[in-house]
């Protein structure tokens, strides 16, 4: 499982520090958010983490969540979640080549 990936951290951190890279942010359900960014963003192992016309689903490890709580809180605040906090985070990624975009969906439980 690729849940502790530097590539995933890089993308989440890059969006956090450069929100102008975001094409769209769409709240999904009460505990999820979908974000698209231009696929020109340089990501290591992008073919693996952002497969073309497919989805890659990973559960972020508890260590990753604990170490990057402040970063994940930024995305959690984009949801409509009523409950304070989260324990588990799932990330779904993919490449929508017709839109020249990487898709990132975060689910908080």
DRENKEVO-208112 format. One record per atom (N, C-alpha, C): residue in one letter; atom name; x, y, z. Coordinates in steps of 0.02 Angstrom, whole numbers, plus 50000, padded with zeros to 5 digits. Layout:
BEGIN
ATOM|code|site|xx|yy|zz
ATOM|A|CA|X|Y|Z
...
This chain:
BEGIN
ATOM|code|site|xx|yy|zz
ATOM|X|N|50043|49941|50000
ATOM|X|CA|50000|50000|50000
ATOM|X|C|50045|50062|50000
ATOM|X|N|50026|50110|49960
ATOM|X|CA|50068|50169|49951
ATOM|X|C|50045|50227|49995
ATOM|X|N|50024|50214|50055
ATOM|X|CA|49992|50266|50096
ATOM|X|C|50041|50317|50125
ATOM|X|N|50104|50301|50130
ATOM|X|CA|50152|50348|50159
ATOM|X|C|50193|50384|50105
ATOM|X|N|50166|50386|50046
ATOM|X|CA|50203|50412|49989
ATOM|X|C|50224|50484|49995
ATOM|X|N|50286|50497|49979
ATOM|X|CA|50310|50566|49973
ATOM|X|C|50274|50603|49917
ATOM|X|N|50255|50566|49865
ATOM|X|CA|50220|50597|49809
ATOM|X|C|50152|50623|49830
ATOM|X|N|50115|50584|49869
ATOM|X|CA|50049|50607|49893
ATOM|X|C|50057|50666|49940
ATOM|X|N|50106|50662|49984
ATOM|X|CA|50118|50718|50029
ATOM|X|C|50136|50781|49988
ATOM|X|N|50178|50772|49938
ATOM|X|CA|50198|50829|49897
ATOM|X|C|50138|50863|49864
ATOM|X|N|50093|50823|49835
ATOM|X|CA|50034|50852|49801
ATOM|X|C|49990|50888|49851
ATOM|X|N|49976|50857|49909
ATOM|X|CA|49933|50889|49959
ATOM|X|C|49966|50953|49985
ATOM|X|N|50030|50951|49996
ATOM|X|CA|50066|51009|50022
ATOM|X|C|50070|51064|49969
ATOM|X|N|50081|51046|49907
ATOM|X|CA|50085|51095|49853
ATOM|X|C|50018|51132|49845
ATOM|X|N|49963|51096|49849
ATOM|X|CA|49897|51127|49844
ATOM|X|C|49886|51174|49904
ATOM|X|N|49906|51152|49963
ATOM|X|CA|49899|51192|50023
ATOM|X|C|49936|51259|50016
ATOM|X|N|49997|51256|49992
ATOM|X|CA|50039|51315|49987
ATOM|X|C|50025|51357|49924
ATOM|X|N|49995|51325|49874
ATOM|X|CA|49980|51360|49810
ATOM|X|C|49909|51345|49788
ATOM|X|N|49859|51372|49823
ATOM|X|CA|49789|51358|49806
ATOM|X|C|49770|51381|49736
ATOM|X|N|49811|51423|49705
ATOM|X|CA|49796|51445|49637
ATOM|X|C|49804|51388|49586
ATOM|X|N|49835|51333|49606
ATOM|X|CA|49842|51275|49563
ATOM|X|C|49777|51236|49556
ATOM|X|N|49730|51248|49600
ATOM|X|CA|49667|51210|49602
ATOM|X|C|49622|51233|49545
ATOM|X|N|49598|51185|49506
ATOM|X|CA|49550|51199|49453
ATOM|X|C|49480|51202|49484
ATOM|X|N|49464|51153|49527
ATOM|X|CA|49398|51151|49558
ATOM|X|C|49403|51114|49625
ATOM|X|N|49361|51135|49672
ATOM|X|CA|49353|51101|49736
ATOM|X|C|49279|51088|49744
ATOM|X|N|49262|51025|49754
ATOM|X|CA|49191|51007|49760
ATOM|X|C|49181|50966|49823
ATOM|X|N|49142|50993|49871
ATOM|X|CA|49126|50951|49929
ATOM|X|C|49086|50891|49906
ATOM|X|N|49103|50833|49932
ATOM|X|CA|49067|50772|49915
ATOM|X|C|49045|50740|49981
ATOM|X|N|48983|50722|49984
ATOM|X|CA|48957|50694|50046
ATOM|X|C|48974|50742|50103
ATOM|X|N|48963|50722|50164
ATOM|X|CA|48979|50767|50219
ATOM|X|C|49051|50759|50242
ATOM|X|N|49082|50703|50223
ATOM|X|CA|49149|50689|50248
ATOM|X|C|49202|50684|50193
ATOM|X|N|49188|50713|50136
ATOM|X|CA|49235|50706|50080
ATOM|X|C|49240|50770|50038
ATOM|X|N|49296|50777|50005
ATOM|X|CA|49307|50833|49960
ATOM|X|C|49344|50808|49899
ATOM|X|N|49325|50833|49841
ATOM|X|CA|49360|50817|49778
ATOM|X|C|49394|50880|49753
ATOM|X|N|49456|50872|49732
ATOM|X|CA|49496|50928|49708
ATOM|X|C|49528|50907|49642
ATOM|X|N|49527|50953|49594
ATOM|X|CA|49563|50940|49532
ATOM|X|C|49617|50994|49523
ATOM|X|N|49673|50971|49498
ATOM|X|CA|49729|51016|49483
ATOM|X|C|49755|51001|49413
ATOM|X|N|49787|51049|49383
ATOM|X|CA|49814|51041|49316
ATOM|X|C|49865|50984|49315
ATOM|X|N|49861|50942|49263
ATOM|X|CA|49906|50884|49260
ATOM|X|C|49977|50903|49239
ATOM|X|N|49991|50967|49232
ATOM|X|CA|50060|50990|49219
ATOM|X|C|50101|50991|49284
ATOM|X|N|50067|50984|49341
ATOM|X|CA|50102|50981|49404
ATOM|X|C|50148|50921|49404
ATOM|X|N|50211|50933|49417
ATOM|X|CA|50261|50880|49416
ATOM|X|C|50254|50837|49479
ATOM|X|N|50239|50773|49470
ATOM|X|CA|50230|50726|49525
ATOM|X|C|50272|50664|49510
ATOM|X|N|50313|50644|49558
ATOM|X|CA|50351|50582|49547
ATOM|X|C|50304|50523|49547
ATOM|X|N|50318|50476|49504
ATOM|X|CA|50277|50416|49496
ATOM|X|C|50204|50433|49480
ATOM|X|N|50194|50486|49440
ATOM|X|CA|50126|50508|49425
ATOM|X|C|50085|50454|49390
ATOM|X|N|50117|50412|49349
ATOM|X|CA|50080|50358|49316
ATOM|X|C|50053|50308|49366
ATOM|X|N|50087|50299|49422
ATOM|X|CA|50065|50254|49474
ATOM|X|C|50010|50286|49517
ATOM|X|N|50022|50346|49541
ATOM|X|CA|49976|50379|49587
ATOM|X|C|49916|50411|49552
ATOM|X|N|49925|50429|49489
ATOM|X|CA|49871|50460|49451
ATOM|X|C|49861|50421|49385
ATOM|X|N|49837|50360|49391
ATOM|X|CA|49829|50319|49330
ATOM|X|C|49776|50349|49283
ATOM|X|N|49790|50346|49219
ATOM|X|CA|49745|50375|49169
ATOM|X|C|49680|50335|49164
ATOM|X|N|49625|50369|49173
ATOM|X|CA|49557|50341|49167
ATOM|X|C|49545|50284|49216
ATOM|X|N|49581|50284|49272
ATOM|X|CA|49572|50234|49325
ATOM|X|C|49577|50271|49391
ATOM|X|N|49559|50237|49444
ATOM|X|CA|49565|50266|49511
ATOM|X|C|49612|50225|49554
ATOM|X|N|49652|50259|49594
ATOM|X|CA|49696|50227|49642
ATOM|X|C|49670|50247|49711
ATOM|X|N|49655|50197|49753
ATOM|X|CA|49628|50211|49820
ATOM|X|C|49679|50188|49872
ATOM|X|N|49693|50232|49919
ATOM|X|CA|49739|50216|49974
ATOM|X|C|49711|50241|50040
ATOM|X|N|49722|50201|50091
ATOM|X|CA|49708|50225|50159
ATOM|X|C|49773|50252|50185
ATOM|X|N|49772|50315|50205
ATOM|X|CA|49832|50345|50233
ATOM|X|C|49847|50311|50300
ATOM|X|N|49909|50294|50312
ATOM|X|CA|49927|50259|50373
ATOM|X|C|49915|50303|50434
ATOM|X|N|49903|50273|50492
ATOM|X|CA|49895|50313|50553
ATOM|X|C|49956|50359|50567
ATOM|X|N|50016|50335|50550
ATOM|X|CA|50076|50376|50559
ATOM|X|C|50074|50438|50513
ATOM|X|N|50053|50428|50451
ATOM|X|CA|50047|50484|50404
ATOM|X|C|49996|50535|50429
ATOM|X|N|49939|50511|50453
ATOM|X|CA|49886|50555|50478
ATOM|X|C|49910|50593|50539
ATOM|X|N|49943|50558|50585
ATOM|X|CA|49968|50591|50646
ATOM|X|C|50022|50643|50630
ATOM|X|N|50067|50626|50585
ATOM|X|CA|50122|50671|50569
ATOM|X|C|50100|50732|50528
ATOM|X|N|50046|50724|50490
ATOM|X|CA|50024|50777|50444
ATOM|X|C|49954|50803|50461
ATOM|X|N|49937|50801|50525
ATOM|X|CA|49871|50822|50547
ATOM|X|C|49853|50893|50528
ATOM|X|N|49899|50939|50534
ATOM|X|CA|49884|51009|50516
ATOM|X|C|49868|51016|50442
ATOM|X|N|49906|50981|50400
ATOM|X|CA|49893|50983|50328
ATOM|X|C|49825|50952|50312
ATOM|X|N|49811|50895|50342
ATOM|X|CA|49747|50862|50330
ATOM|X|C|49688|50902|50357
ATOM|X|N|49699|50939|50412
ATOM|X|CA|49646|50982|50439
ATOM|X|C|49624|51034|50387
ATOM|X|N|49671|51058|50347
ATOM|X|CA|49655|51107|50294
ATOM|X|C|49602|51078|50247
ATOM|X|N|49610|51015|50228
ATOM|X|CA|49563|50983|50183
ATOM|X|C|49499|50963|50219
ATOM|X|N|49506|50942|50281
ATOM|X|CA|49447|50924|50321
ATOM|X|C|49399|50984|50327
ATOM|X|N|49427|51043|50333
ATOM|X|CA|49387|51104|50339
ATOM|X|C|49346|51118|50276
ATOM|X|N|49362|51086|50220
ATOM|X|CA|49325|51094|50158
ATOM|X|C|49262|51050|50156
ATOM|X|N|49257|51004|50203
ATOM|X|CA|49199|50959|50205
ATOM|X|C|49143|50990|50245
ATOM|X|N|49085|50958|50244
ATOM|X|CA|49028|50980|50284
ATOM|X|C|49020|50938|50347
ATOM|X|N|49075|50909|50369
ATOM|X|CA|49073|50865|50427
ATOM|X|C|49056|50903|50490
ATOM|X|N|49009|50876|50529
ATOM|X|CA|48989|50906|50593
ATOM|X|C|49032|50882|50651
ATOM|X|N|49057|50822|50645
ATOM|X|CA|49096|50793|50699
ATOM|X|C|49166|50824|50700
ATOM|X|N|49190|50840|50759
ATOM|X|CA|49258|50867|50762
ATOM|X|C|49310|50811|50754
ATOM|X|N|49356|50821|50711
ATOM|X|CA|49411|50774|50704
ATOM|X|C|49397|50715|50660
ATOM|X|N|49449|50675|50650
ATOM|X|CA|49445|50615|50608
ATOM|X|C|49501|50568|50631
ATOM|X|N|49494|50505|50615
ATOM|X|CA|49545|50455|50633
ATOM|X|C|49576|50424|50571
ATOM|X|N|49534|50412|50521
ATOM|X|CA|49557|50380|50460
ATOM|X|C|49546|50427|50401
ATOM|X|N|49593|50424|50354
ATOM|X|CA|49587|50463|50293
ATOM|X|C|49602|50417|50234
ATOM|X|N|49556|50419|50186
ATOM|X|CA|49565|50383|50123
ATOM|X|C|49576|50433|50068
ATOM|X|N|49620|50417|50021
ATOM|X|CA|49633|50461|49965
ATOM|X|C|49624|50422|49900
ATOM|X|N|49586|50450|49856
ATOM|X|CA|49575|50421|49790
ATOM|X|C|49605|50470|49739
ATOM|X|N|49645|50443|49694
ATOM|X|CA|49678|50485|49644
ATOM|X|C|49668|50456|49575
ATOM|X|N|49671|50499|49525
ATOM|X|CA|49665|50477|49456
ATOM|X|C|49684|50533|49409
ATOM|X|N|49690|50515|49345
ATOM|X|CA|49708|50564|49294
ATOM|X|C|49651|50567|49242
ATOM|X|N|49621|50625|49236
ATOM|X|CA|49568|50636|49186
ATOM|X|C|49601|50673|49128
ATOM|X|N|49628|50634|49081
ATOM|X|CA|49670|50664|49029
ATOM|X|C|49632|50711|48983
ATOM|X|N|49569|50698|48970
ATOM|X|CA|49530|50743|48926
ATOM|X|C|49523|50813|48957
ATOM|X|N|49524|50817|49022
ATOM|X|CA|49520|50882|49056
ATOM|X|C|49589|50906|49078
ATOM|X|N|49641|50868|49063
ATOM|X|CA|49709|50885|49083
ATOM|X|C|49713|50899|49158
ATOM|X|N|49684|50853|49196
ATOM|X|CA|49679|50864|49268
ATOM|X|C|49694|50801|49307
ATOM|X|N|49724|50812|49366
ATOM|X|CA|49730|50759|49415
ATOM|X|C|49672|50767|49464
ATOM|X|N|49642|50711|49481
ATOM|X|CA|49587|50710|49529
ATOM|X|C|49613|50684|49596
ATOM|X|N|49595|50719|49650
ATOM|X|CA|49612|50698|49718
ATOM|X|C|49549|50701|49758
ATOM|X|N|49528|50646|49787
ATOM|X|CA|49470|50645|49832
ATOM|X|C|49494|50621|49900
ATOM|X|N|49476|50658|49951
ATOM|X|CA|49494|50640|50020
ATOM|X|C|49430|50624|50058
ATOM|X|N|49430|50567|50093
ATOM|X|CA|49374|50545|50134
ATOM|X|C|49398|50540|50206
ATOM|X|N|49362|50572|50250
ATOM|X|CA|49381|50574|50321
ATOM|X|C|49331|50533|50362
ATOM|X|N|49357|50489|50404
ATOM|X|CA|49315|50448|50447
ATOM|X|C|49337|50456|50519
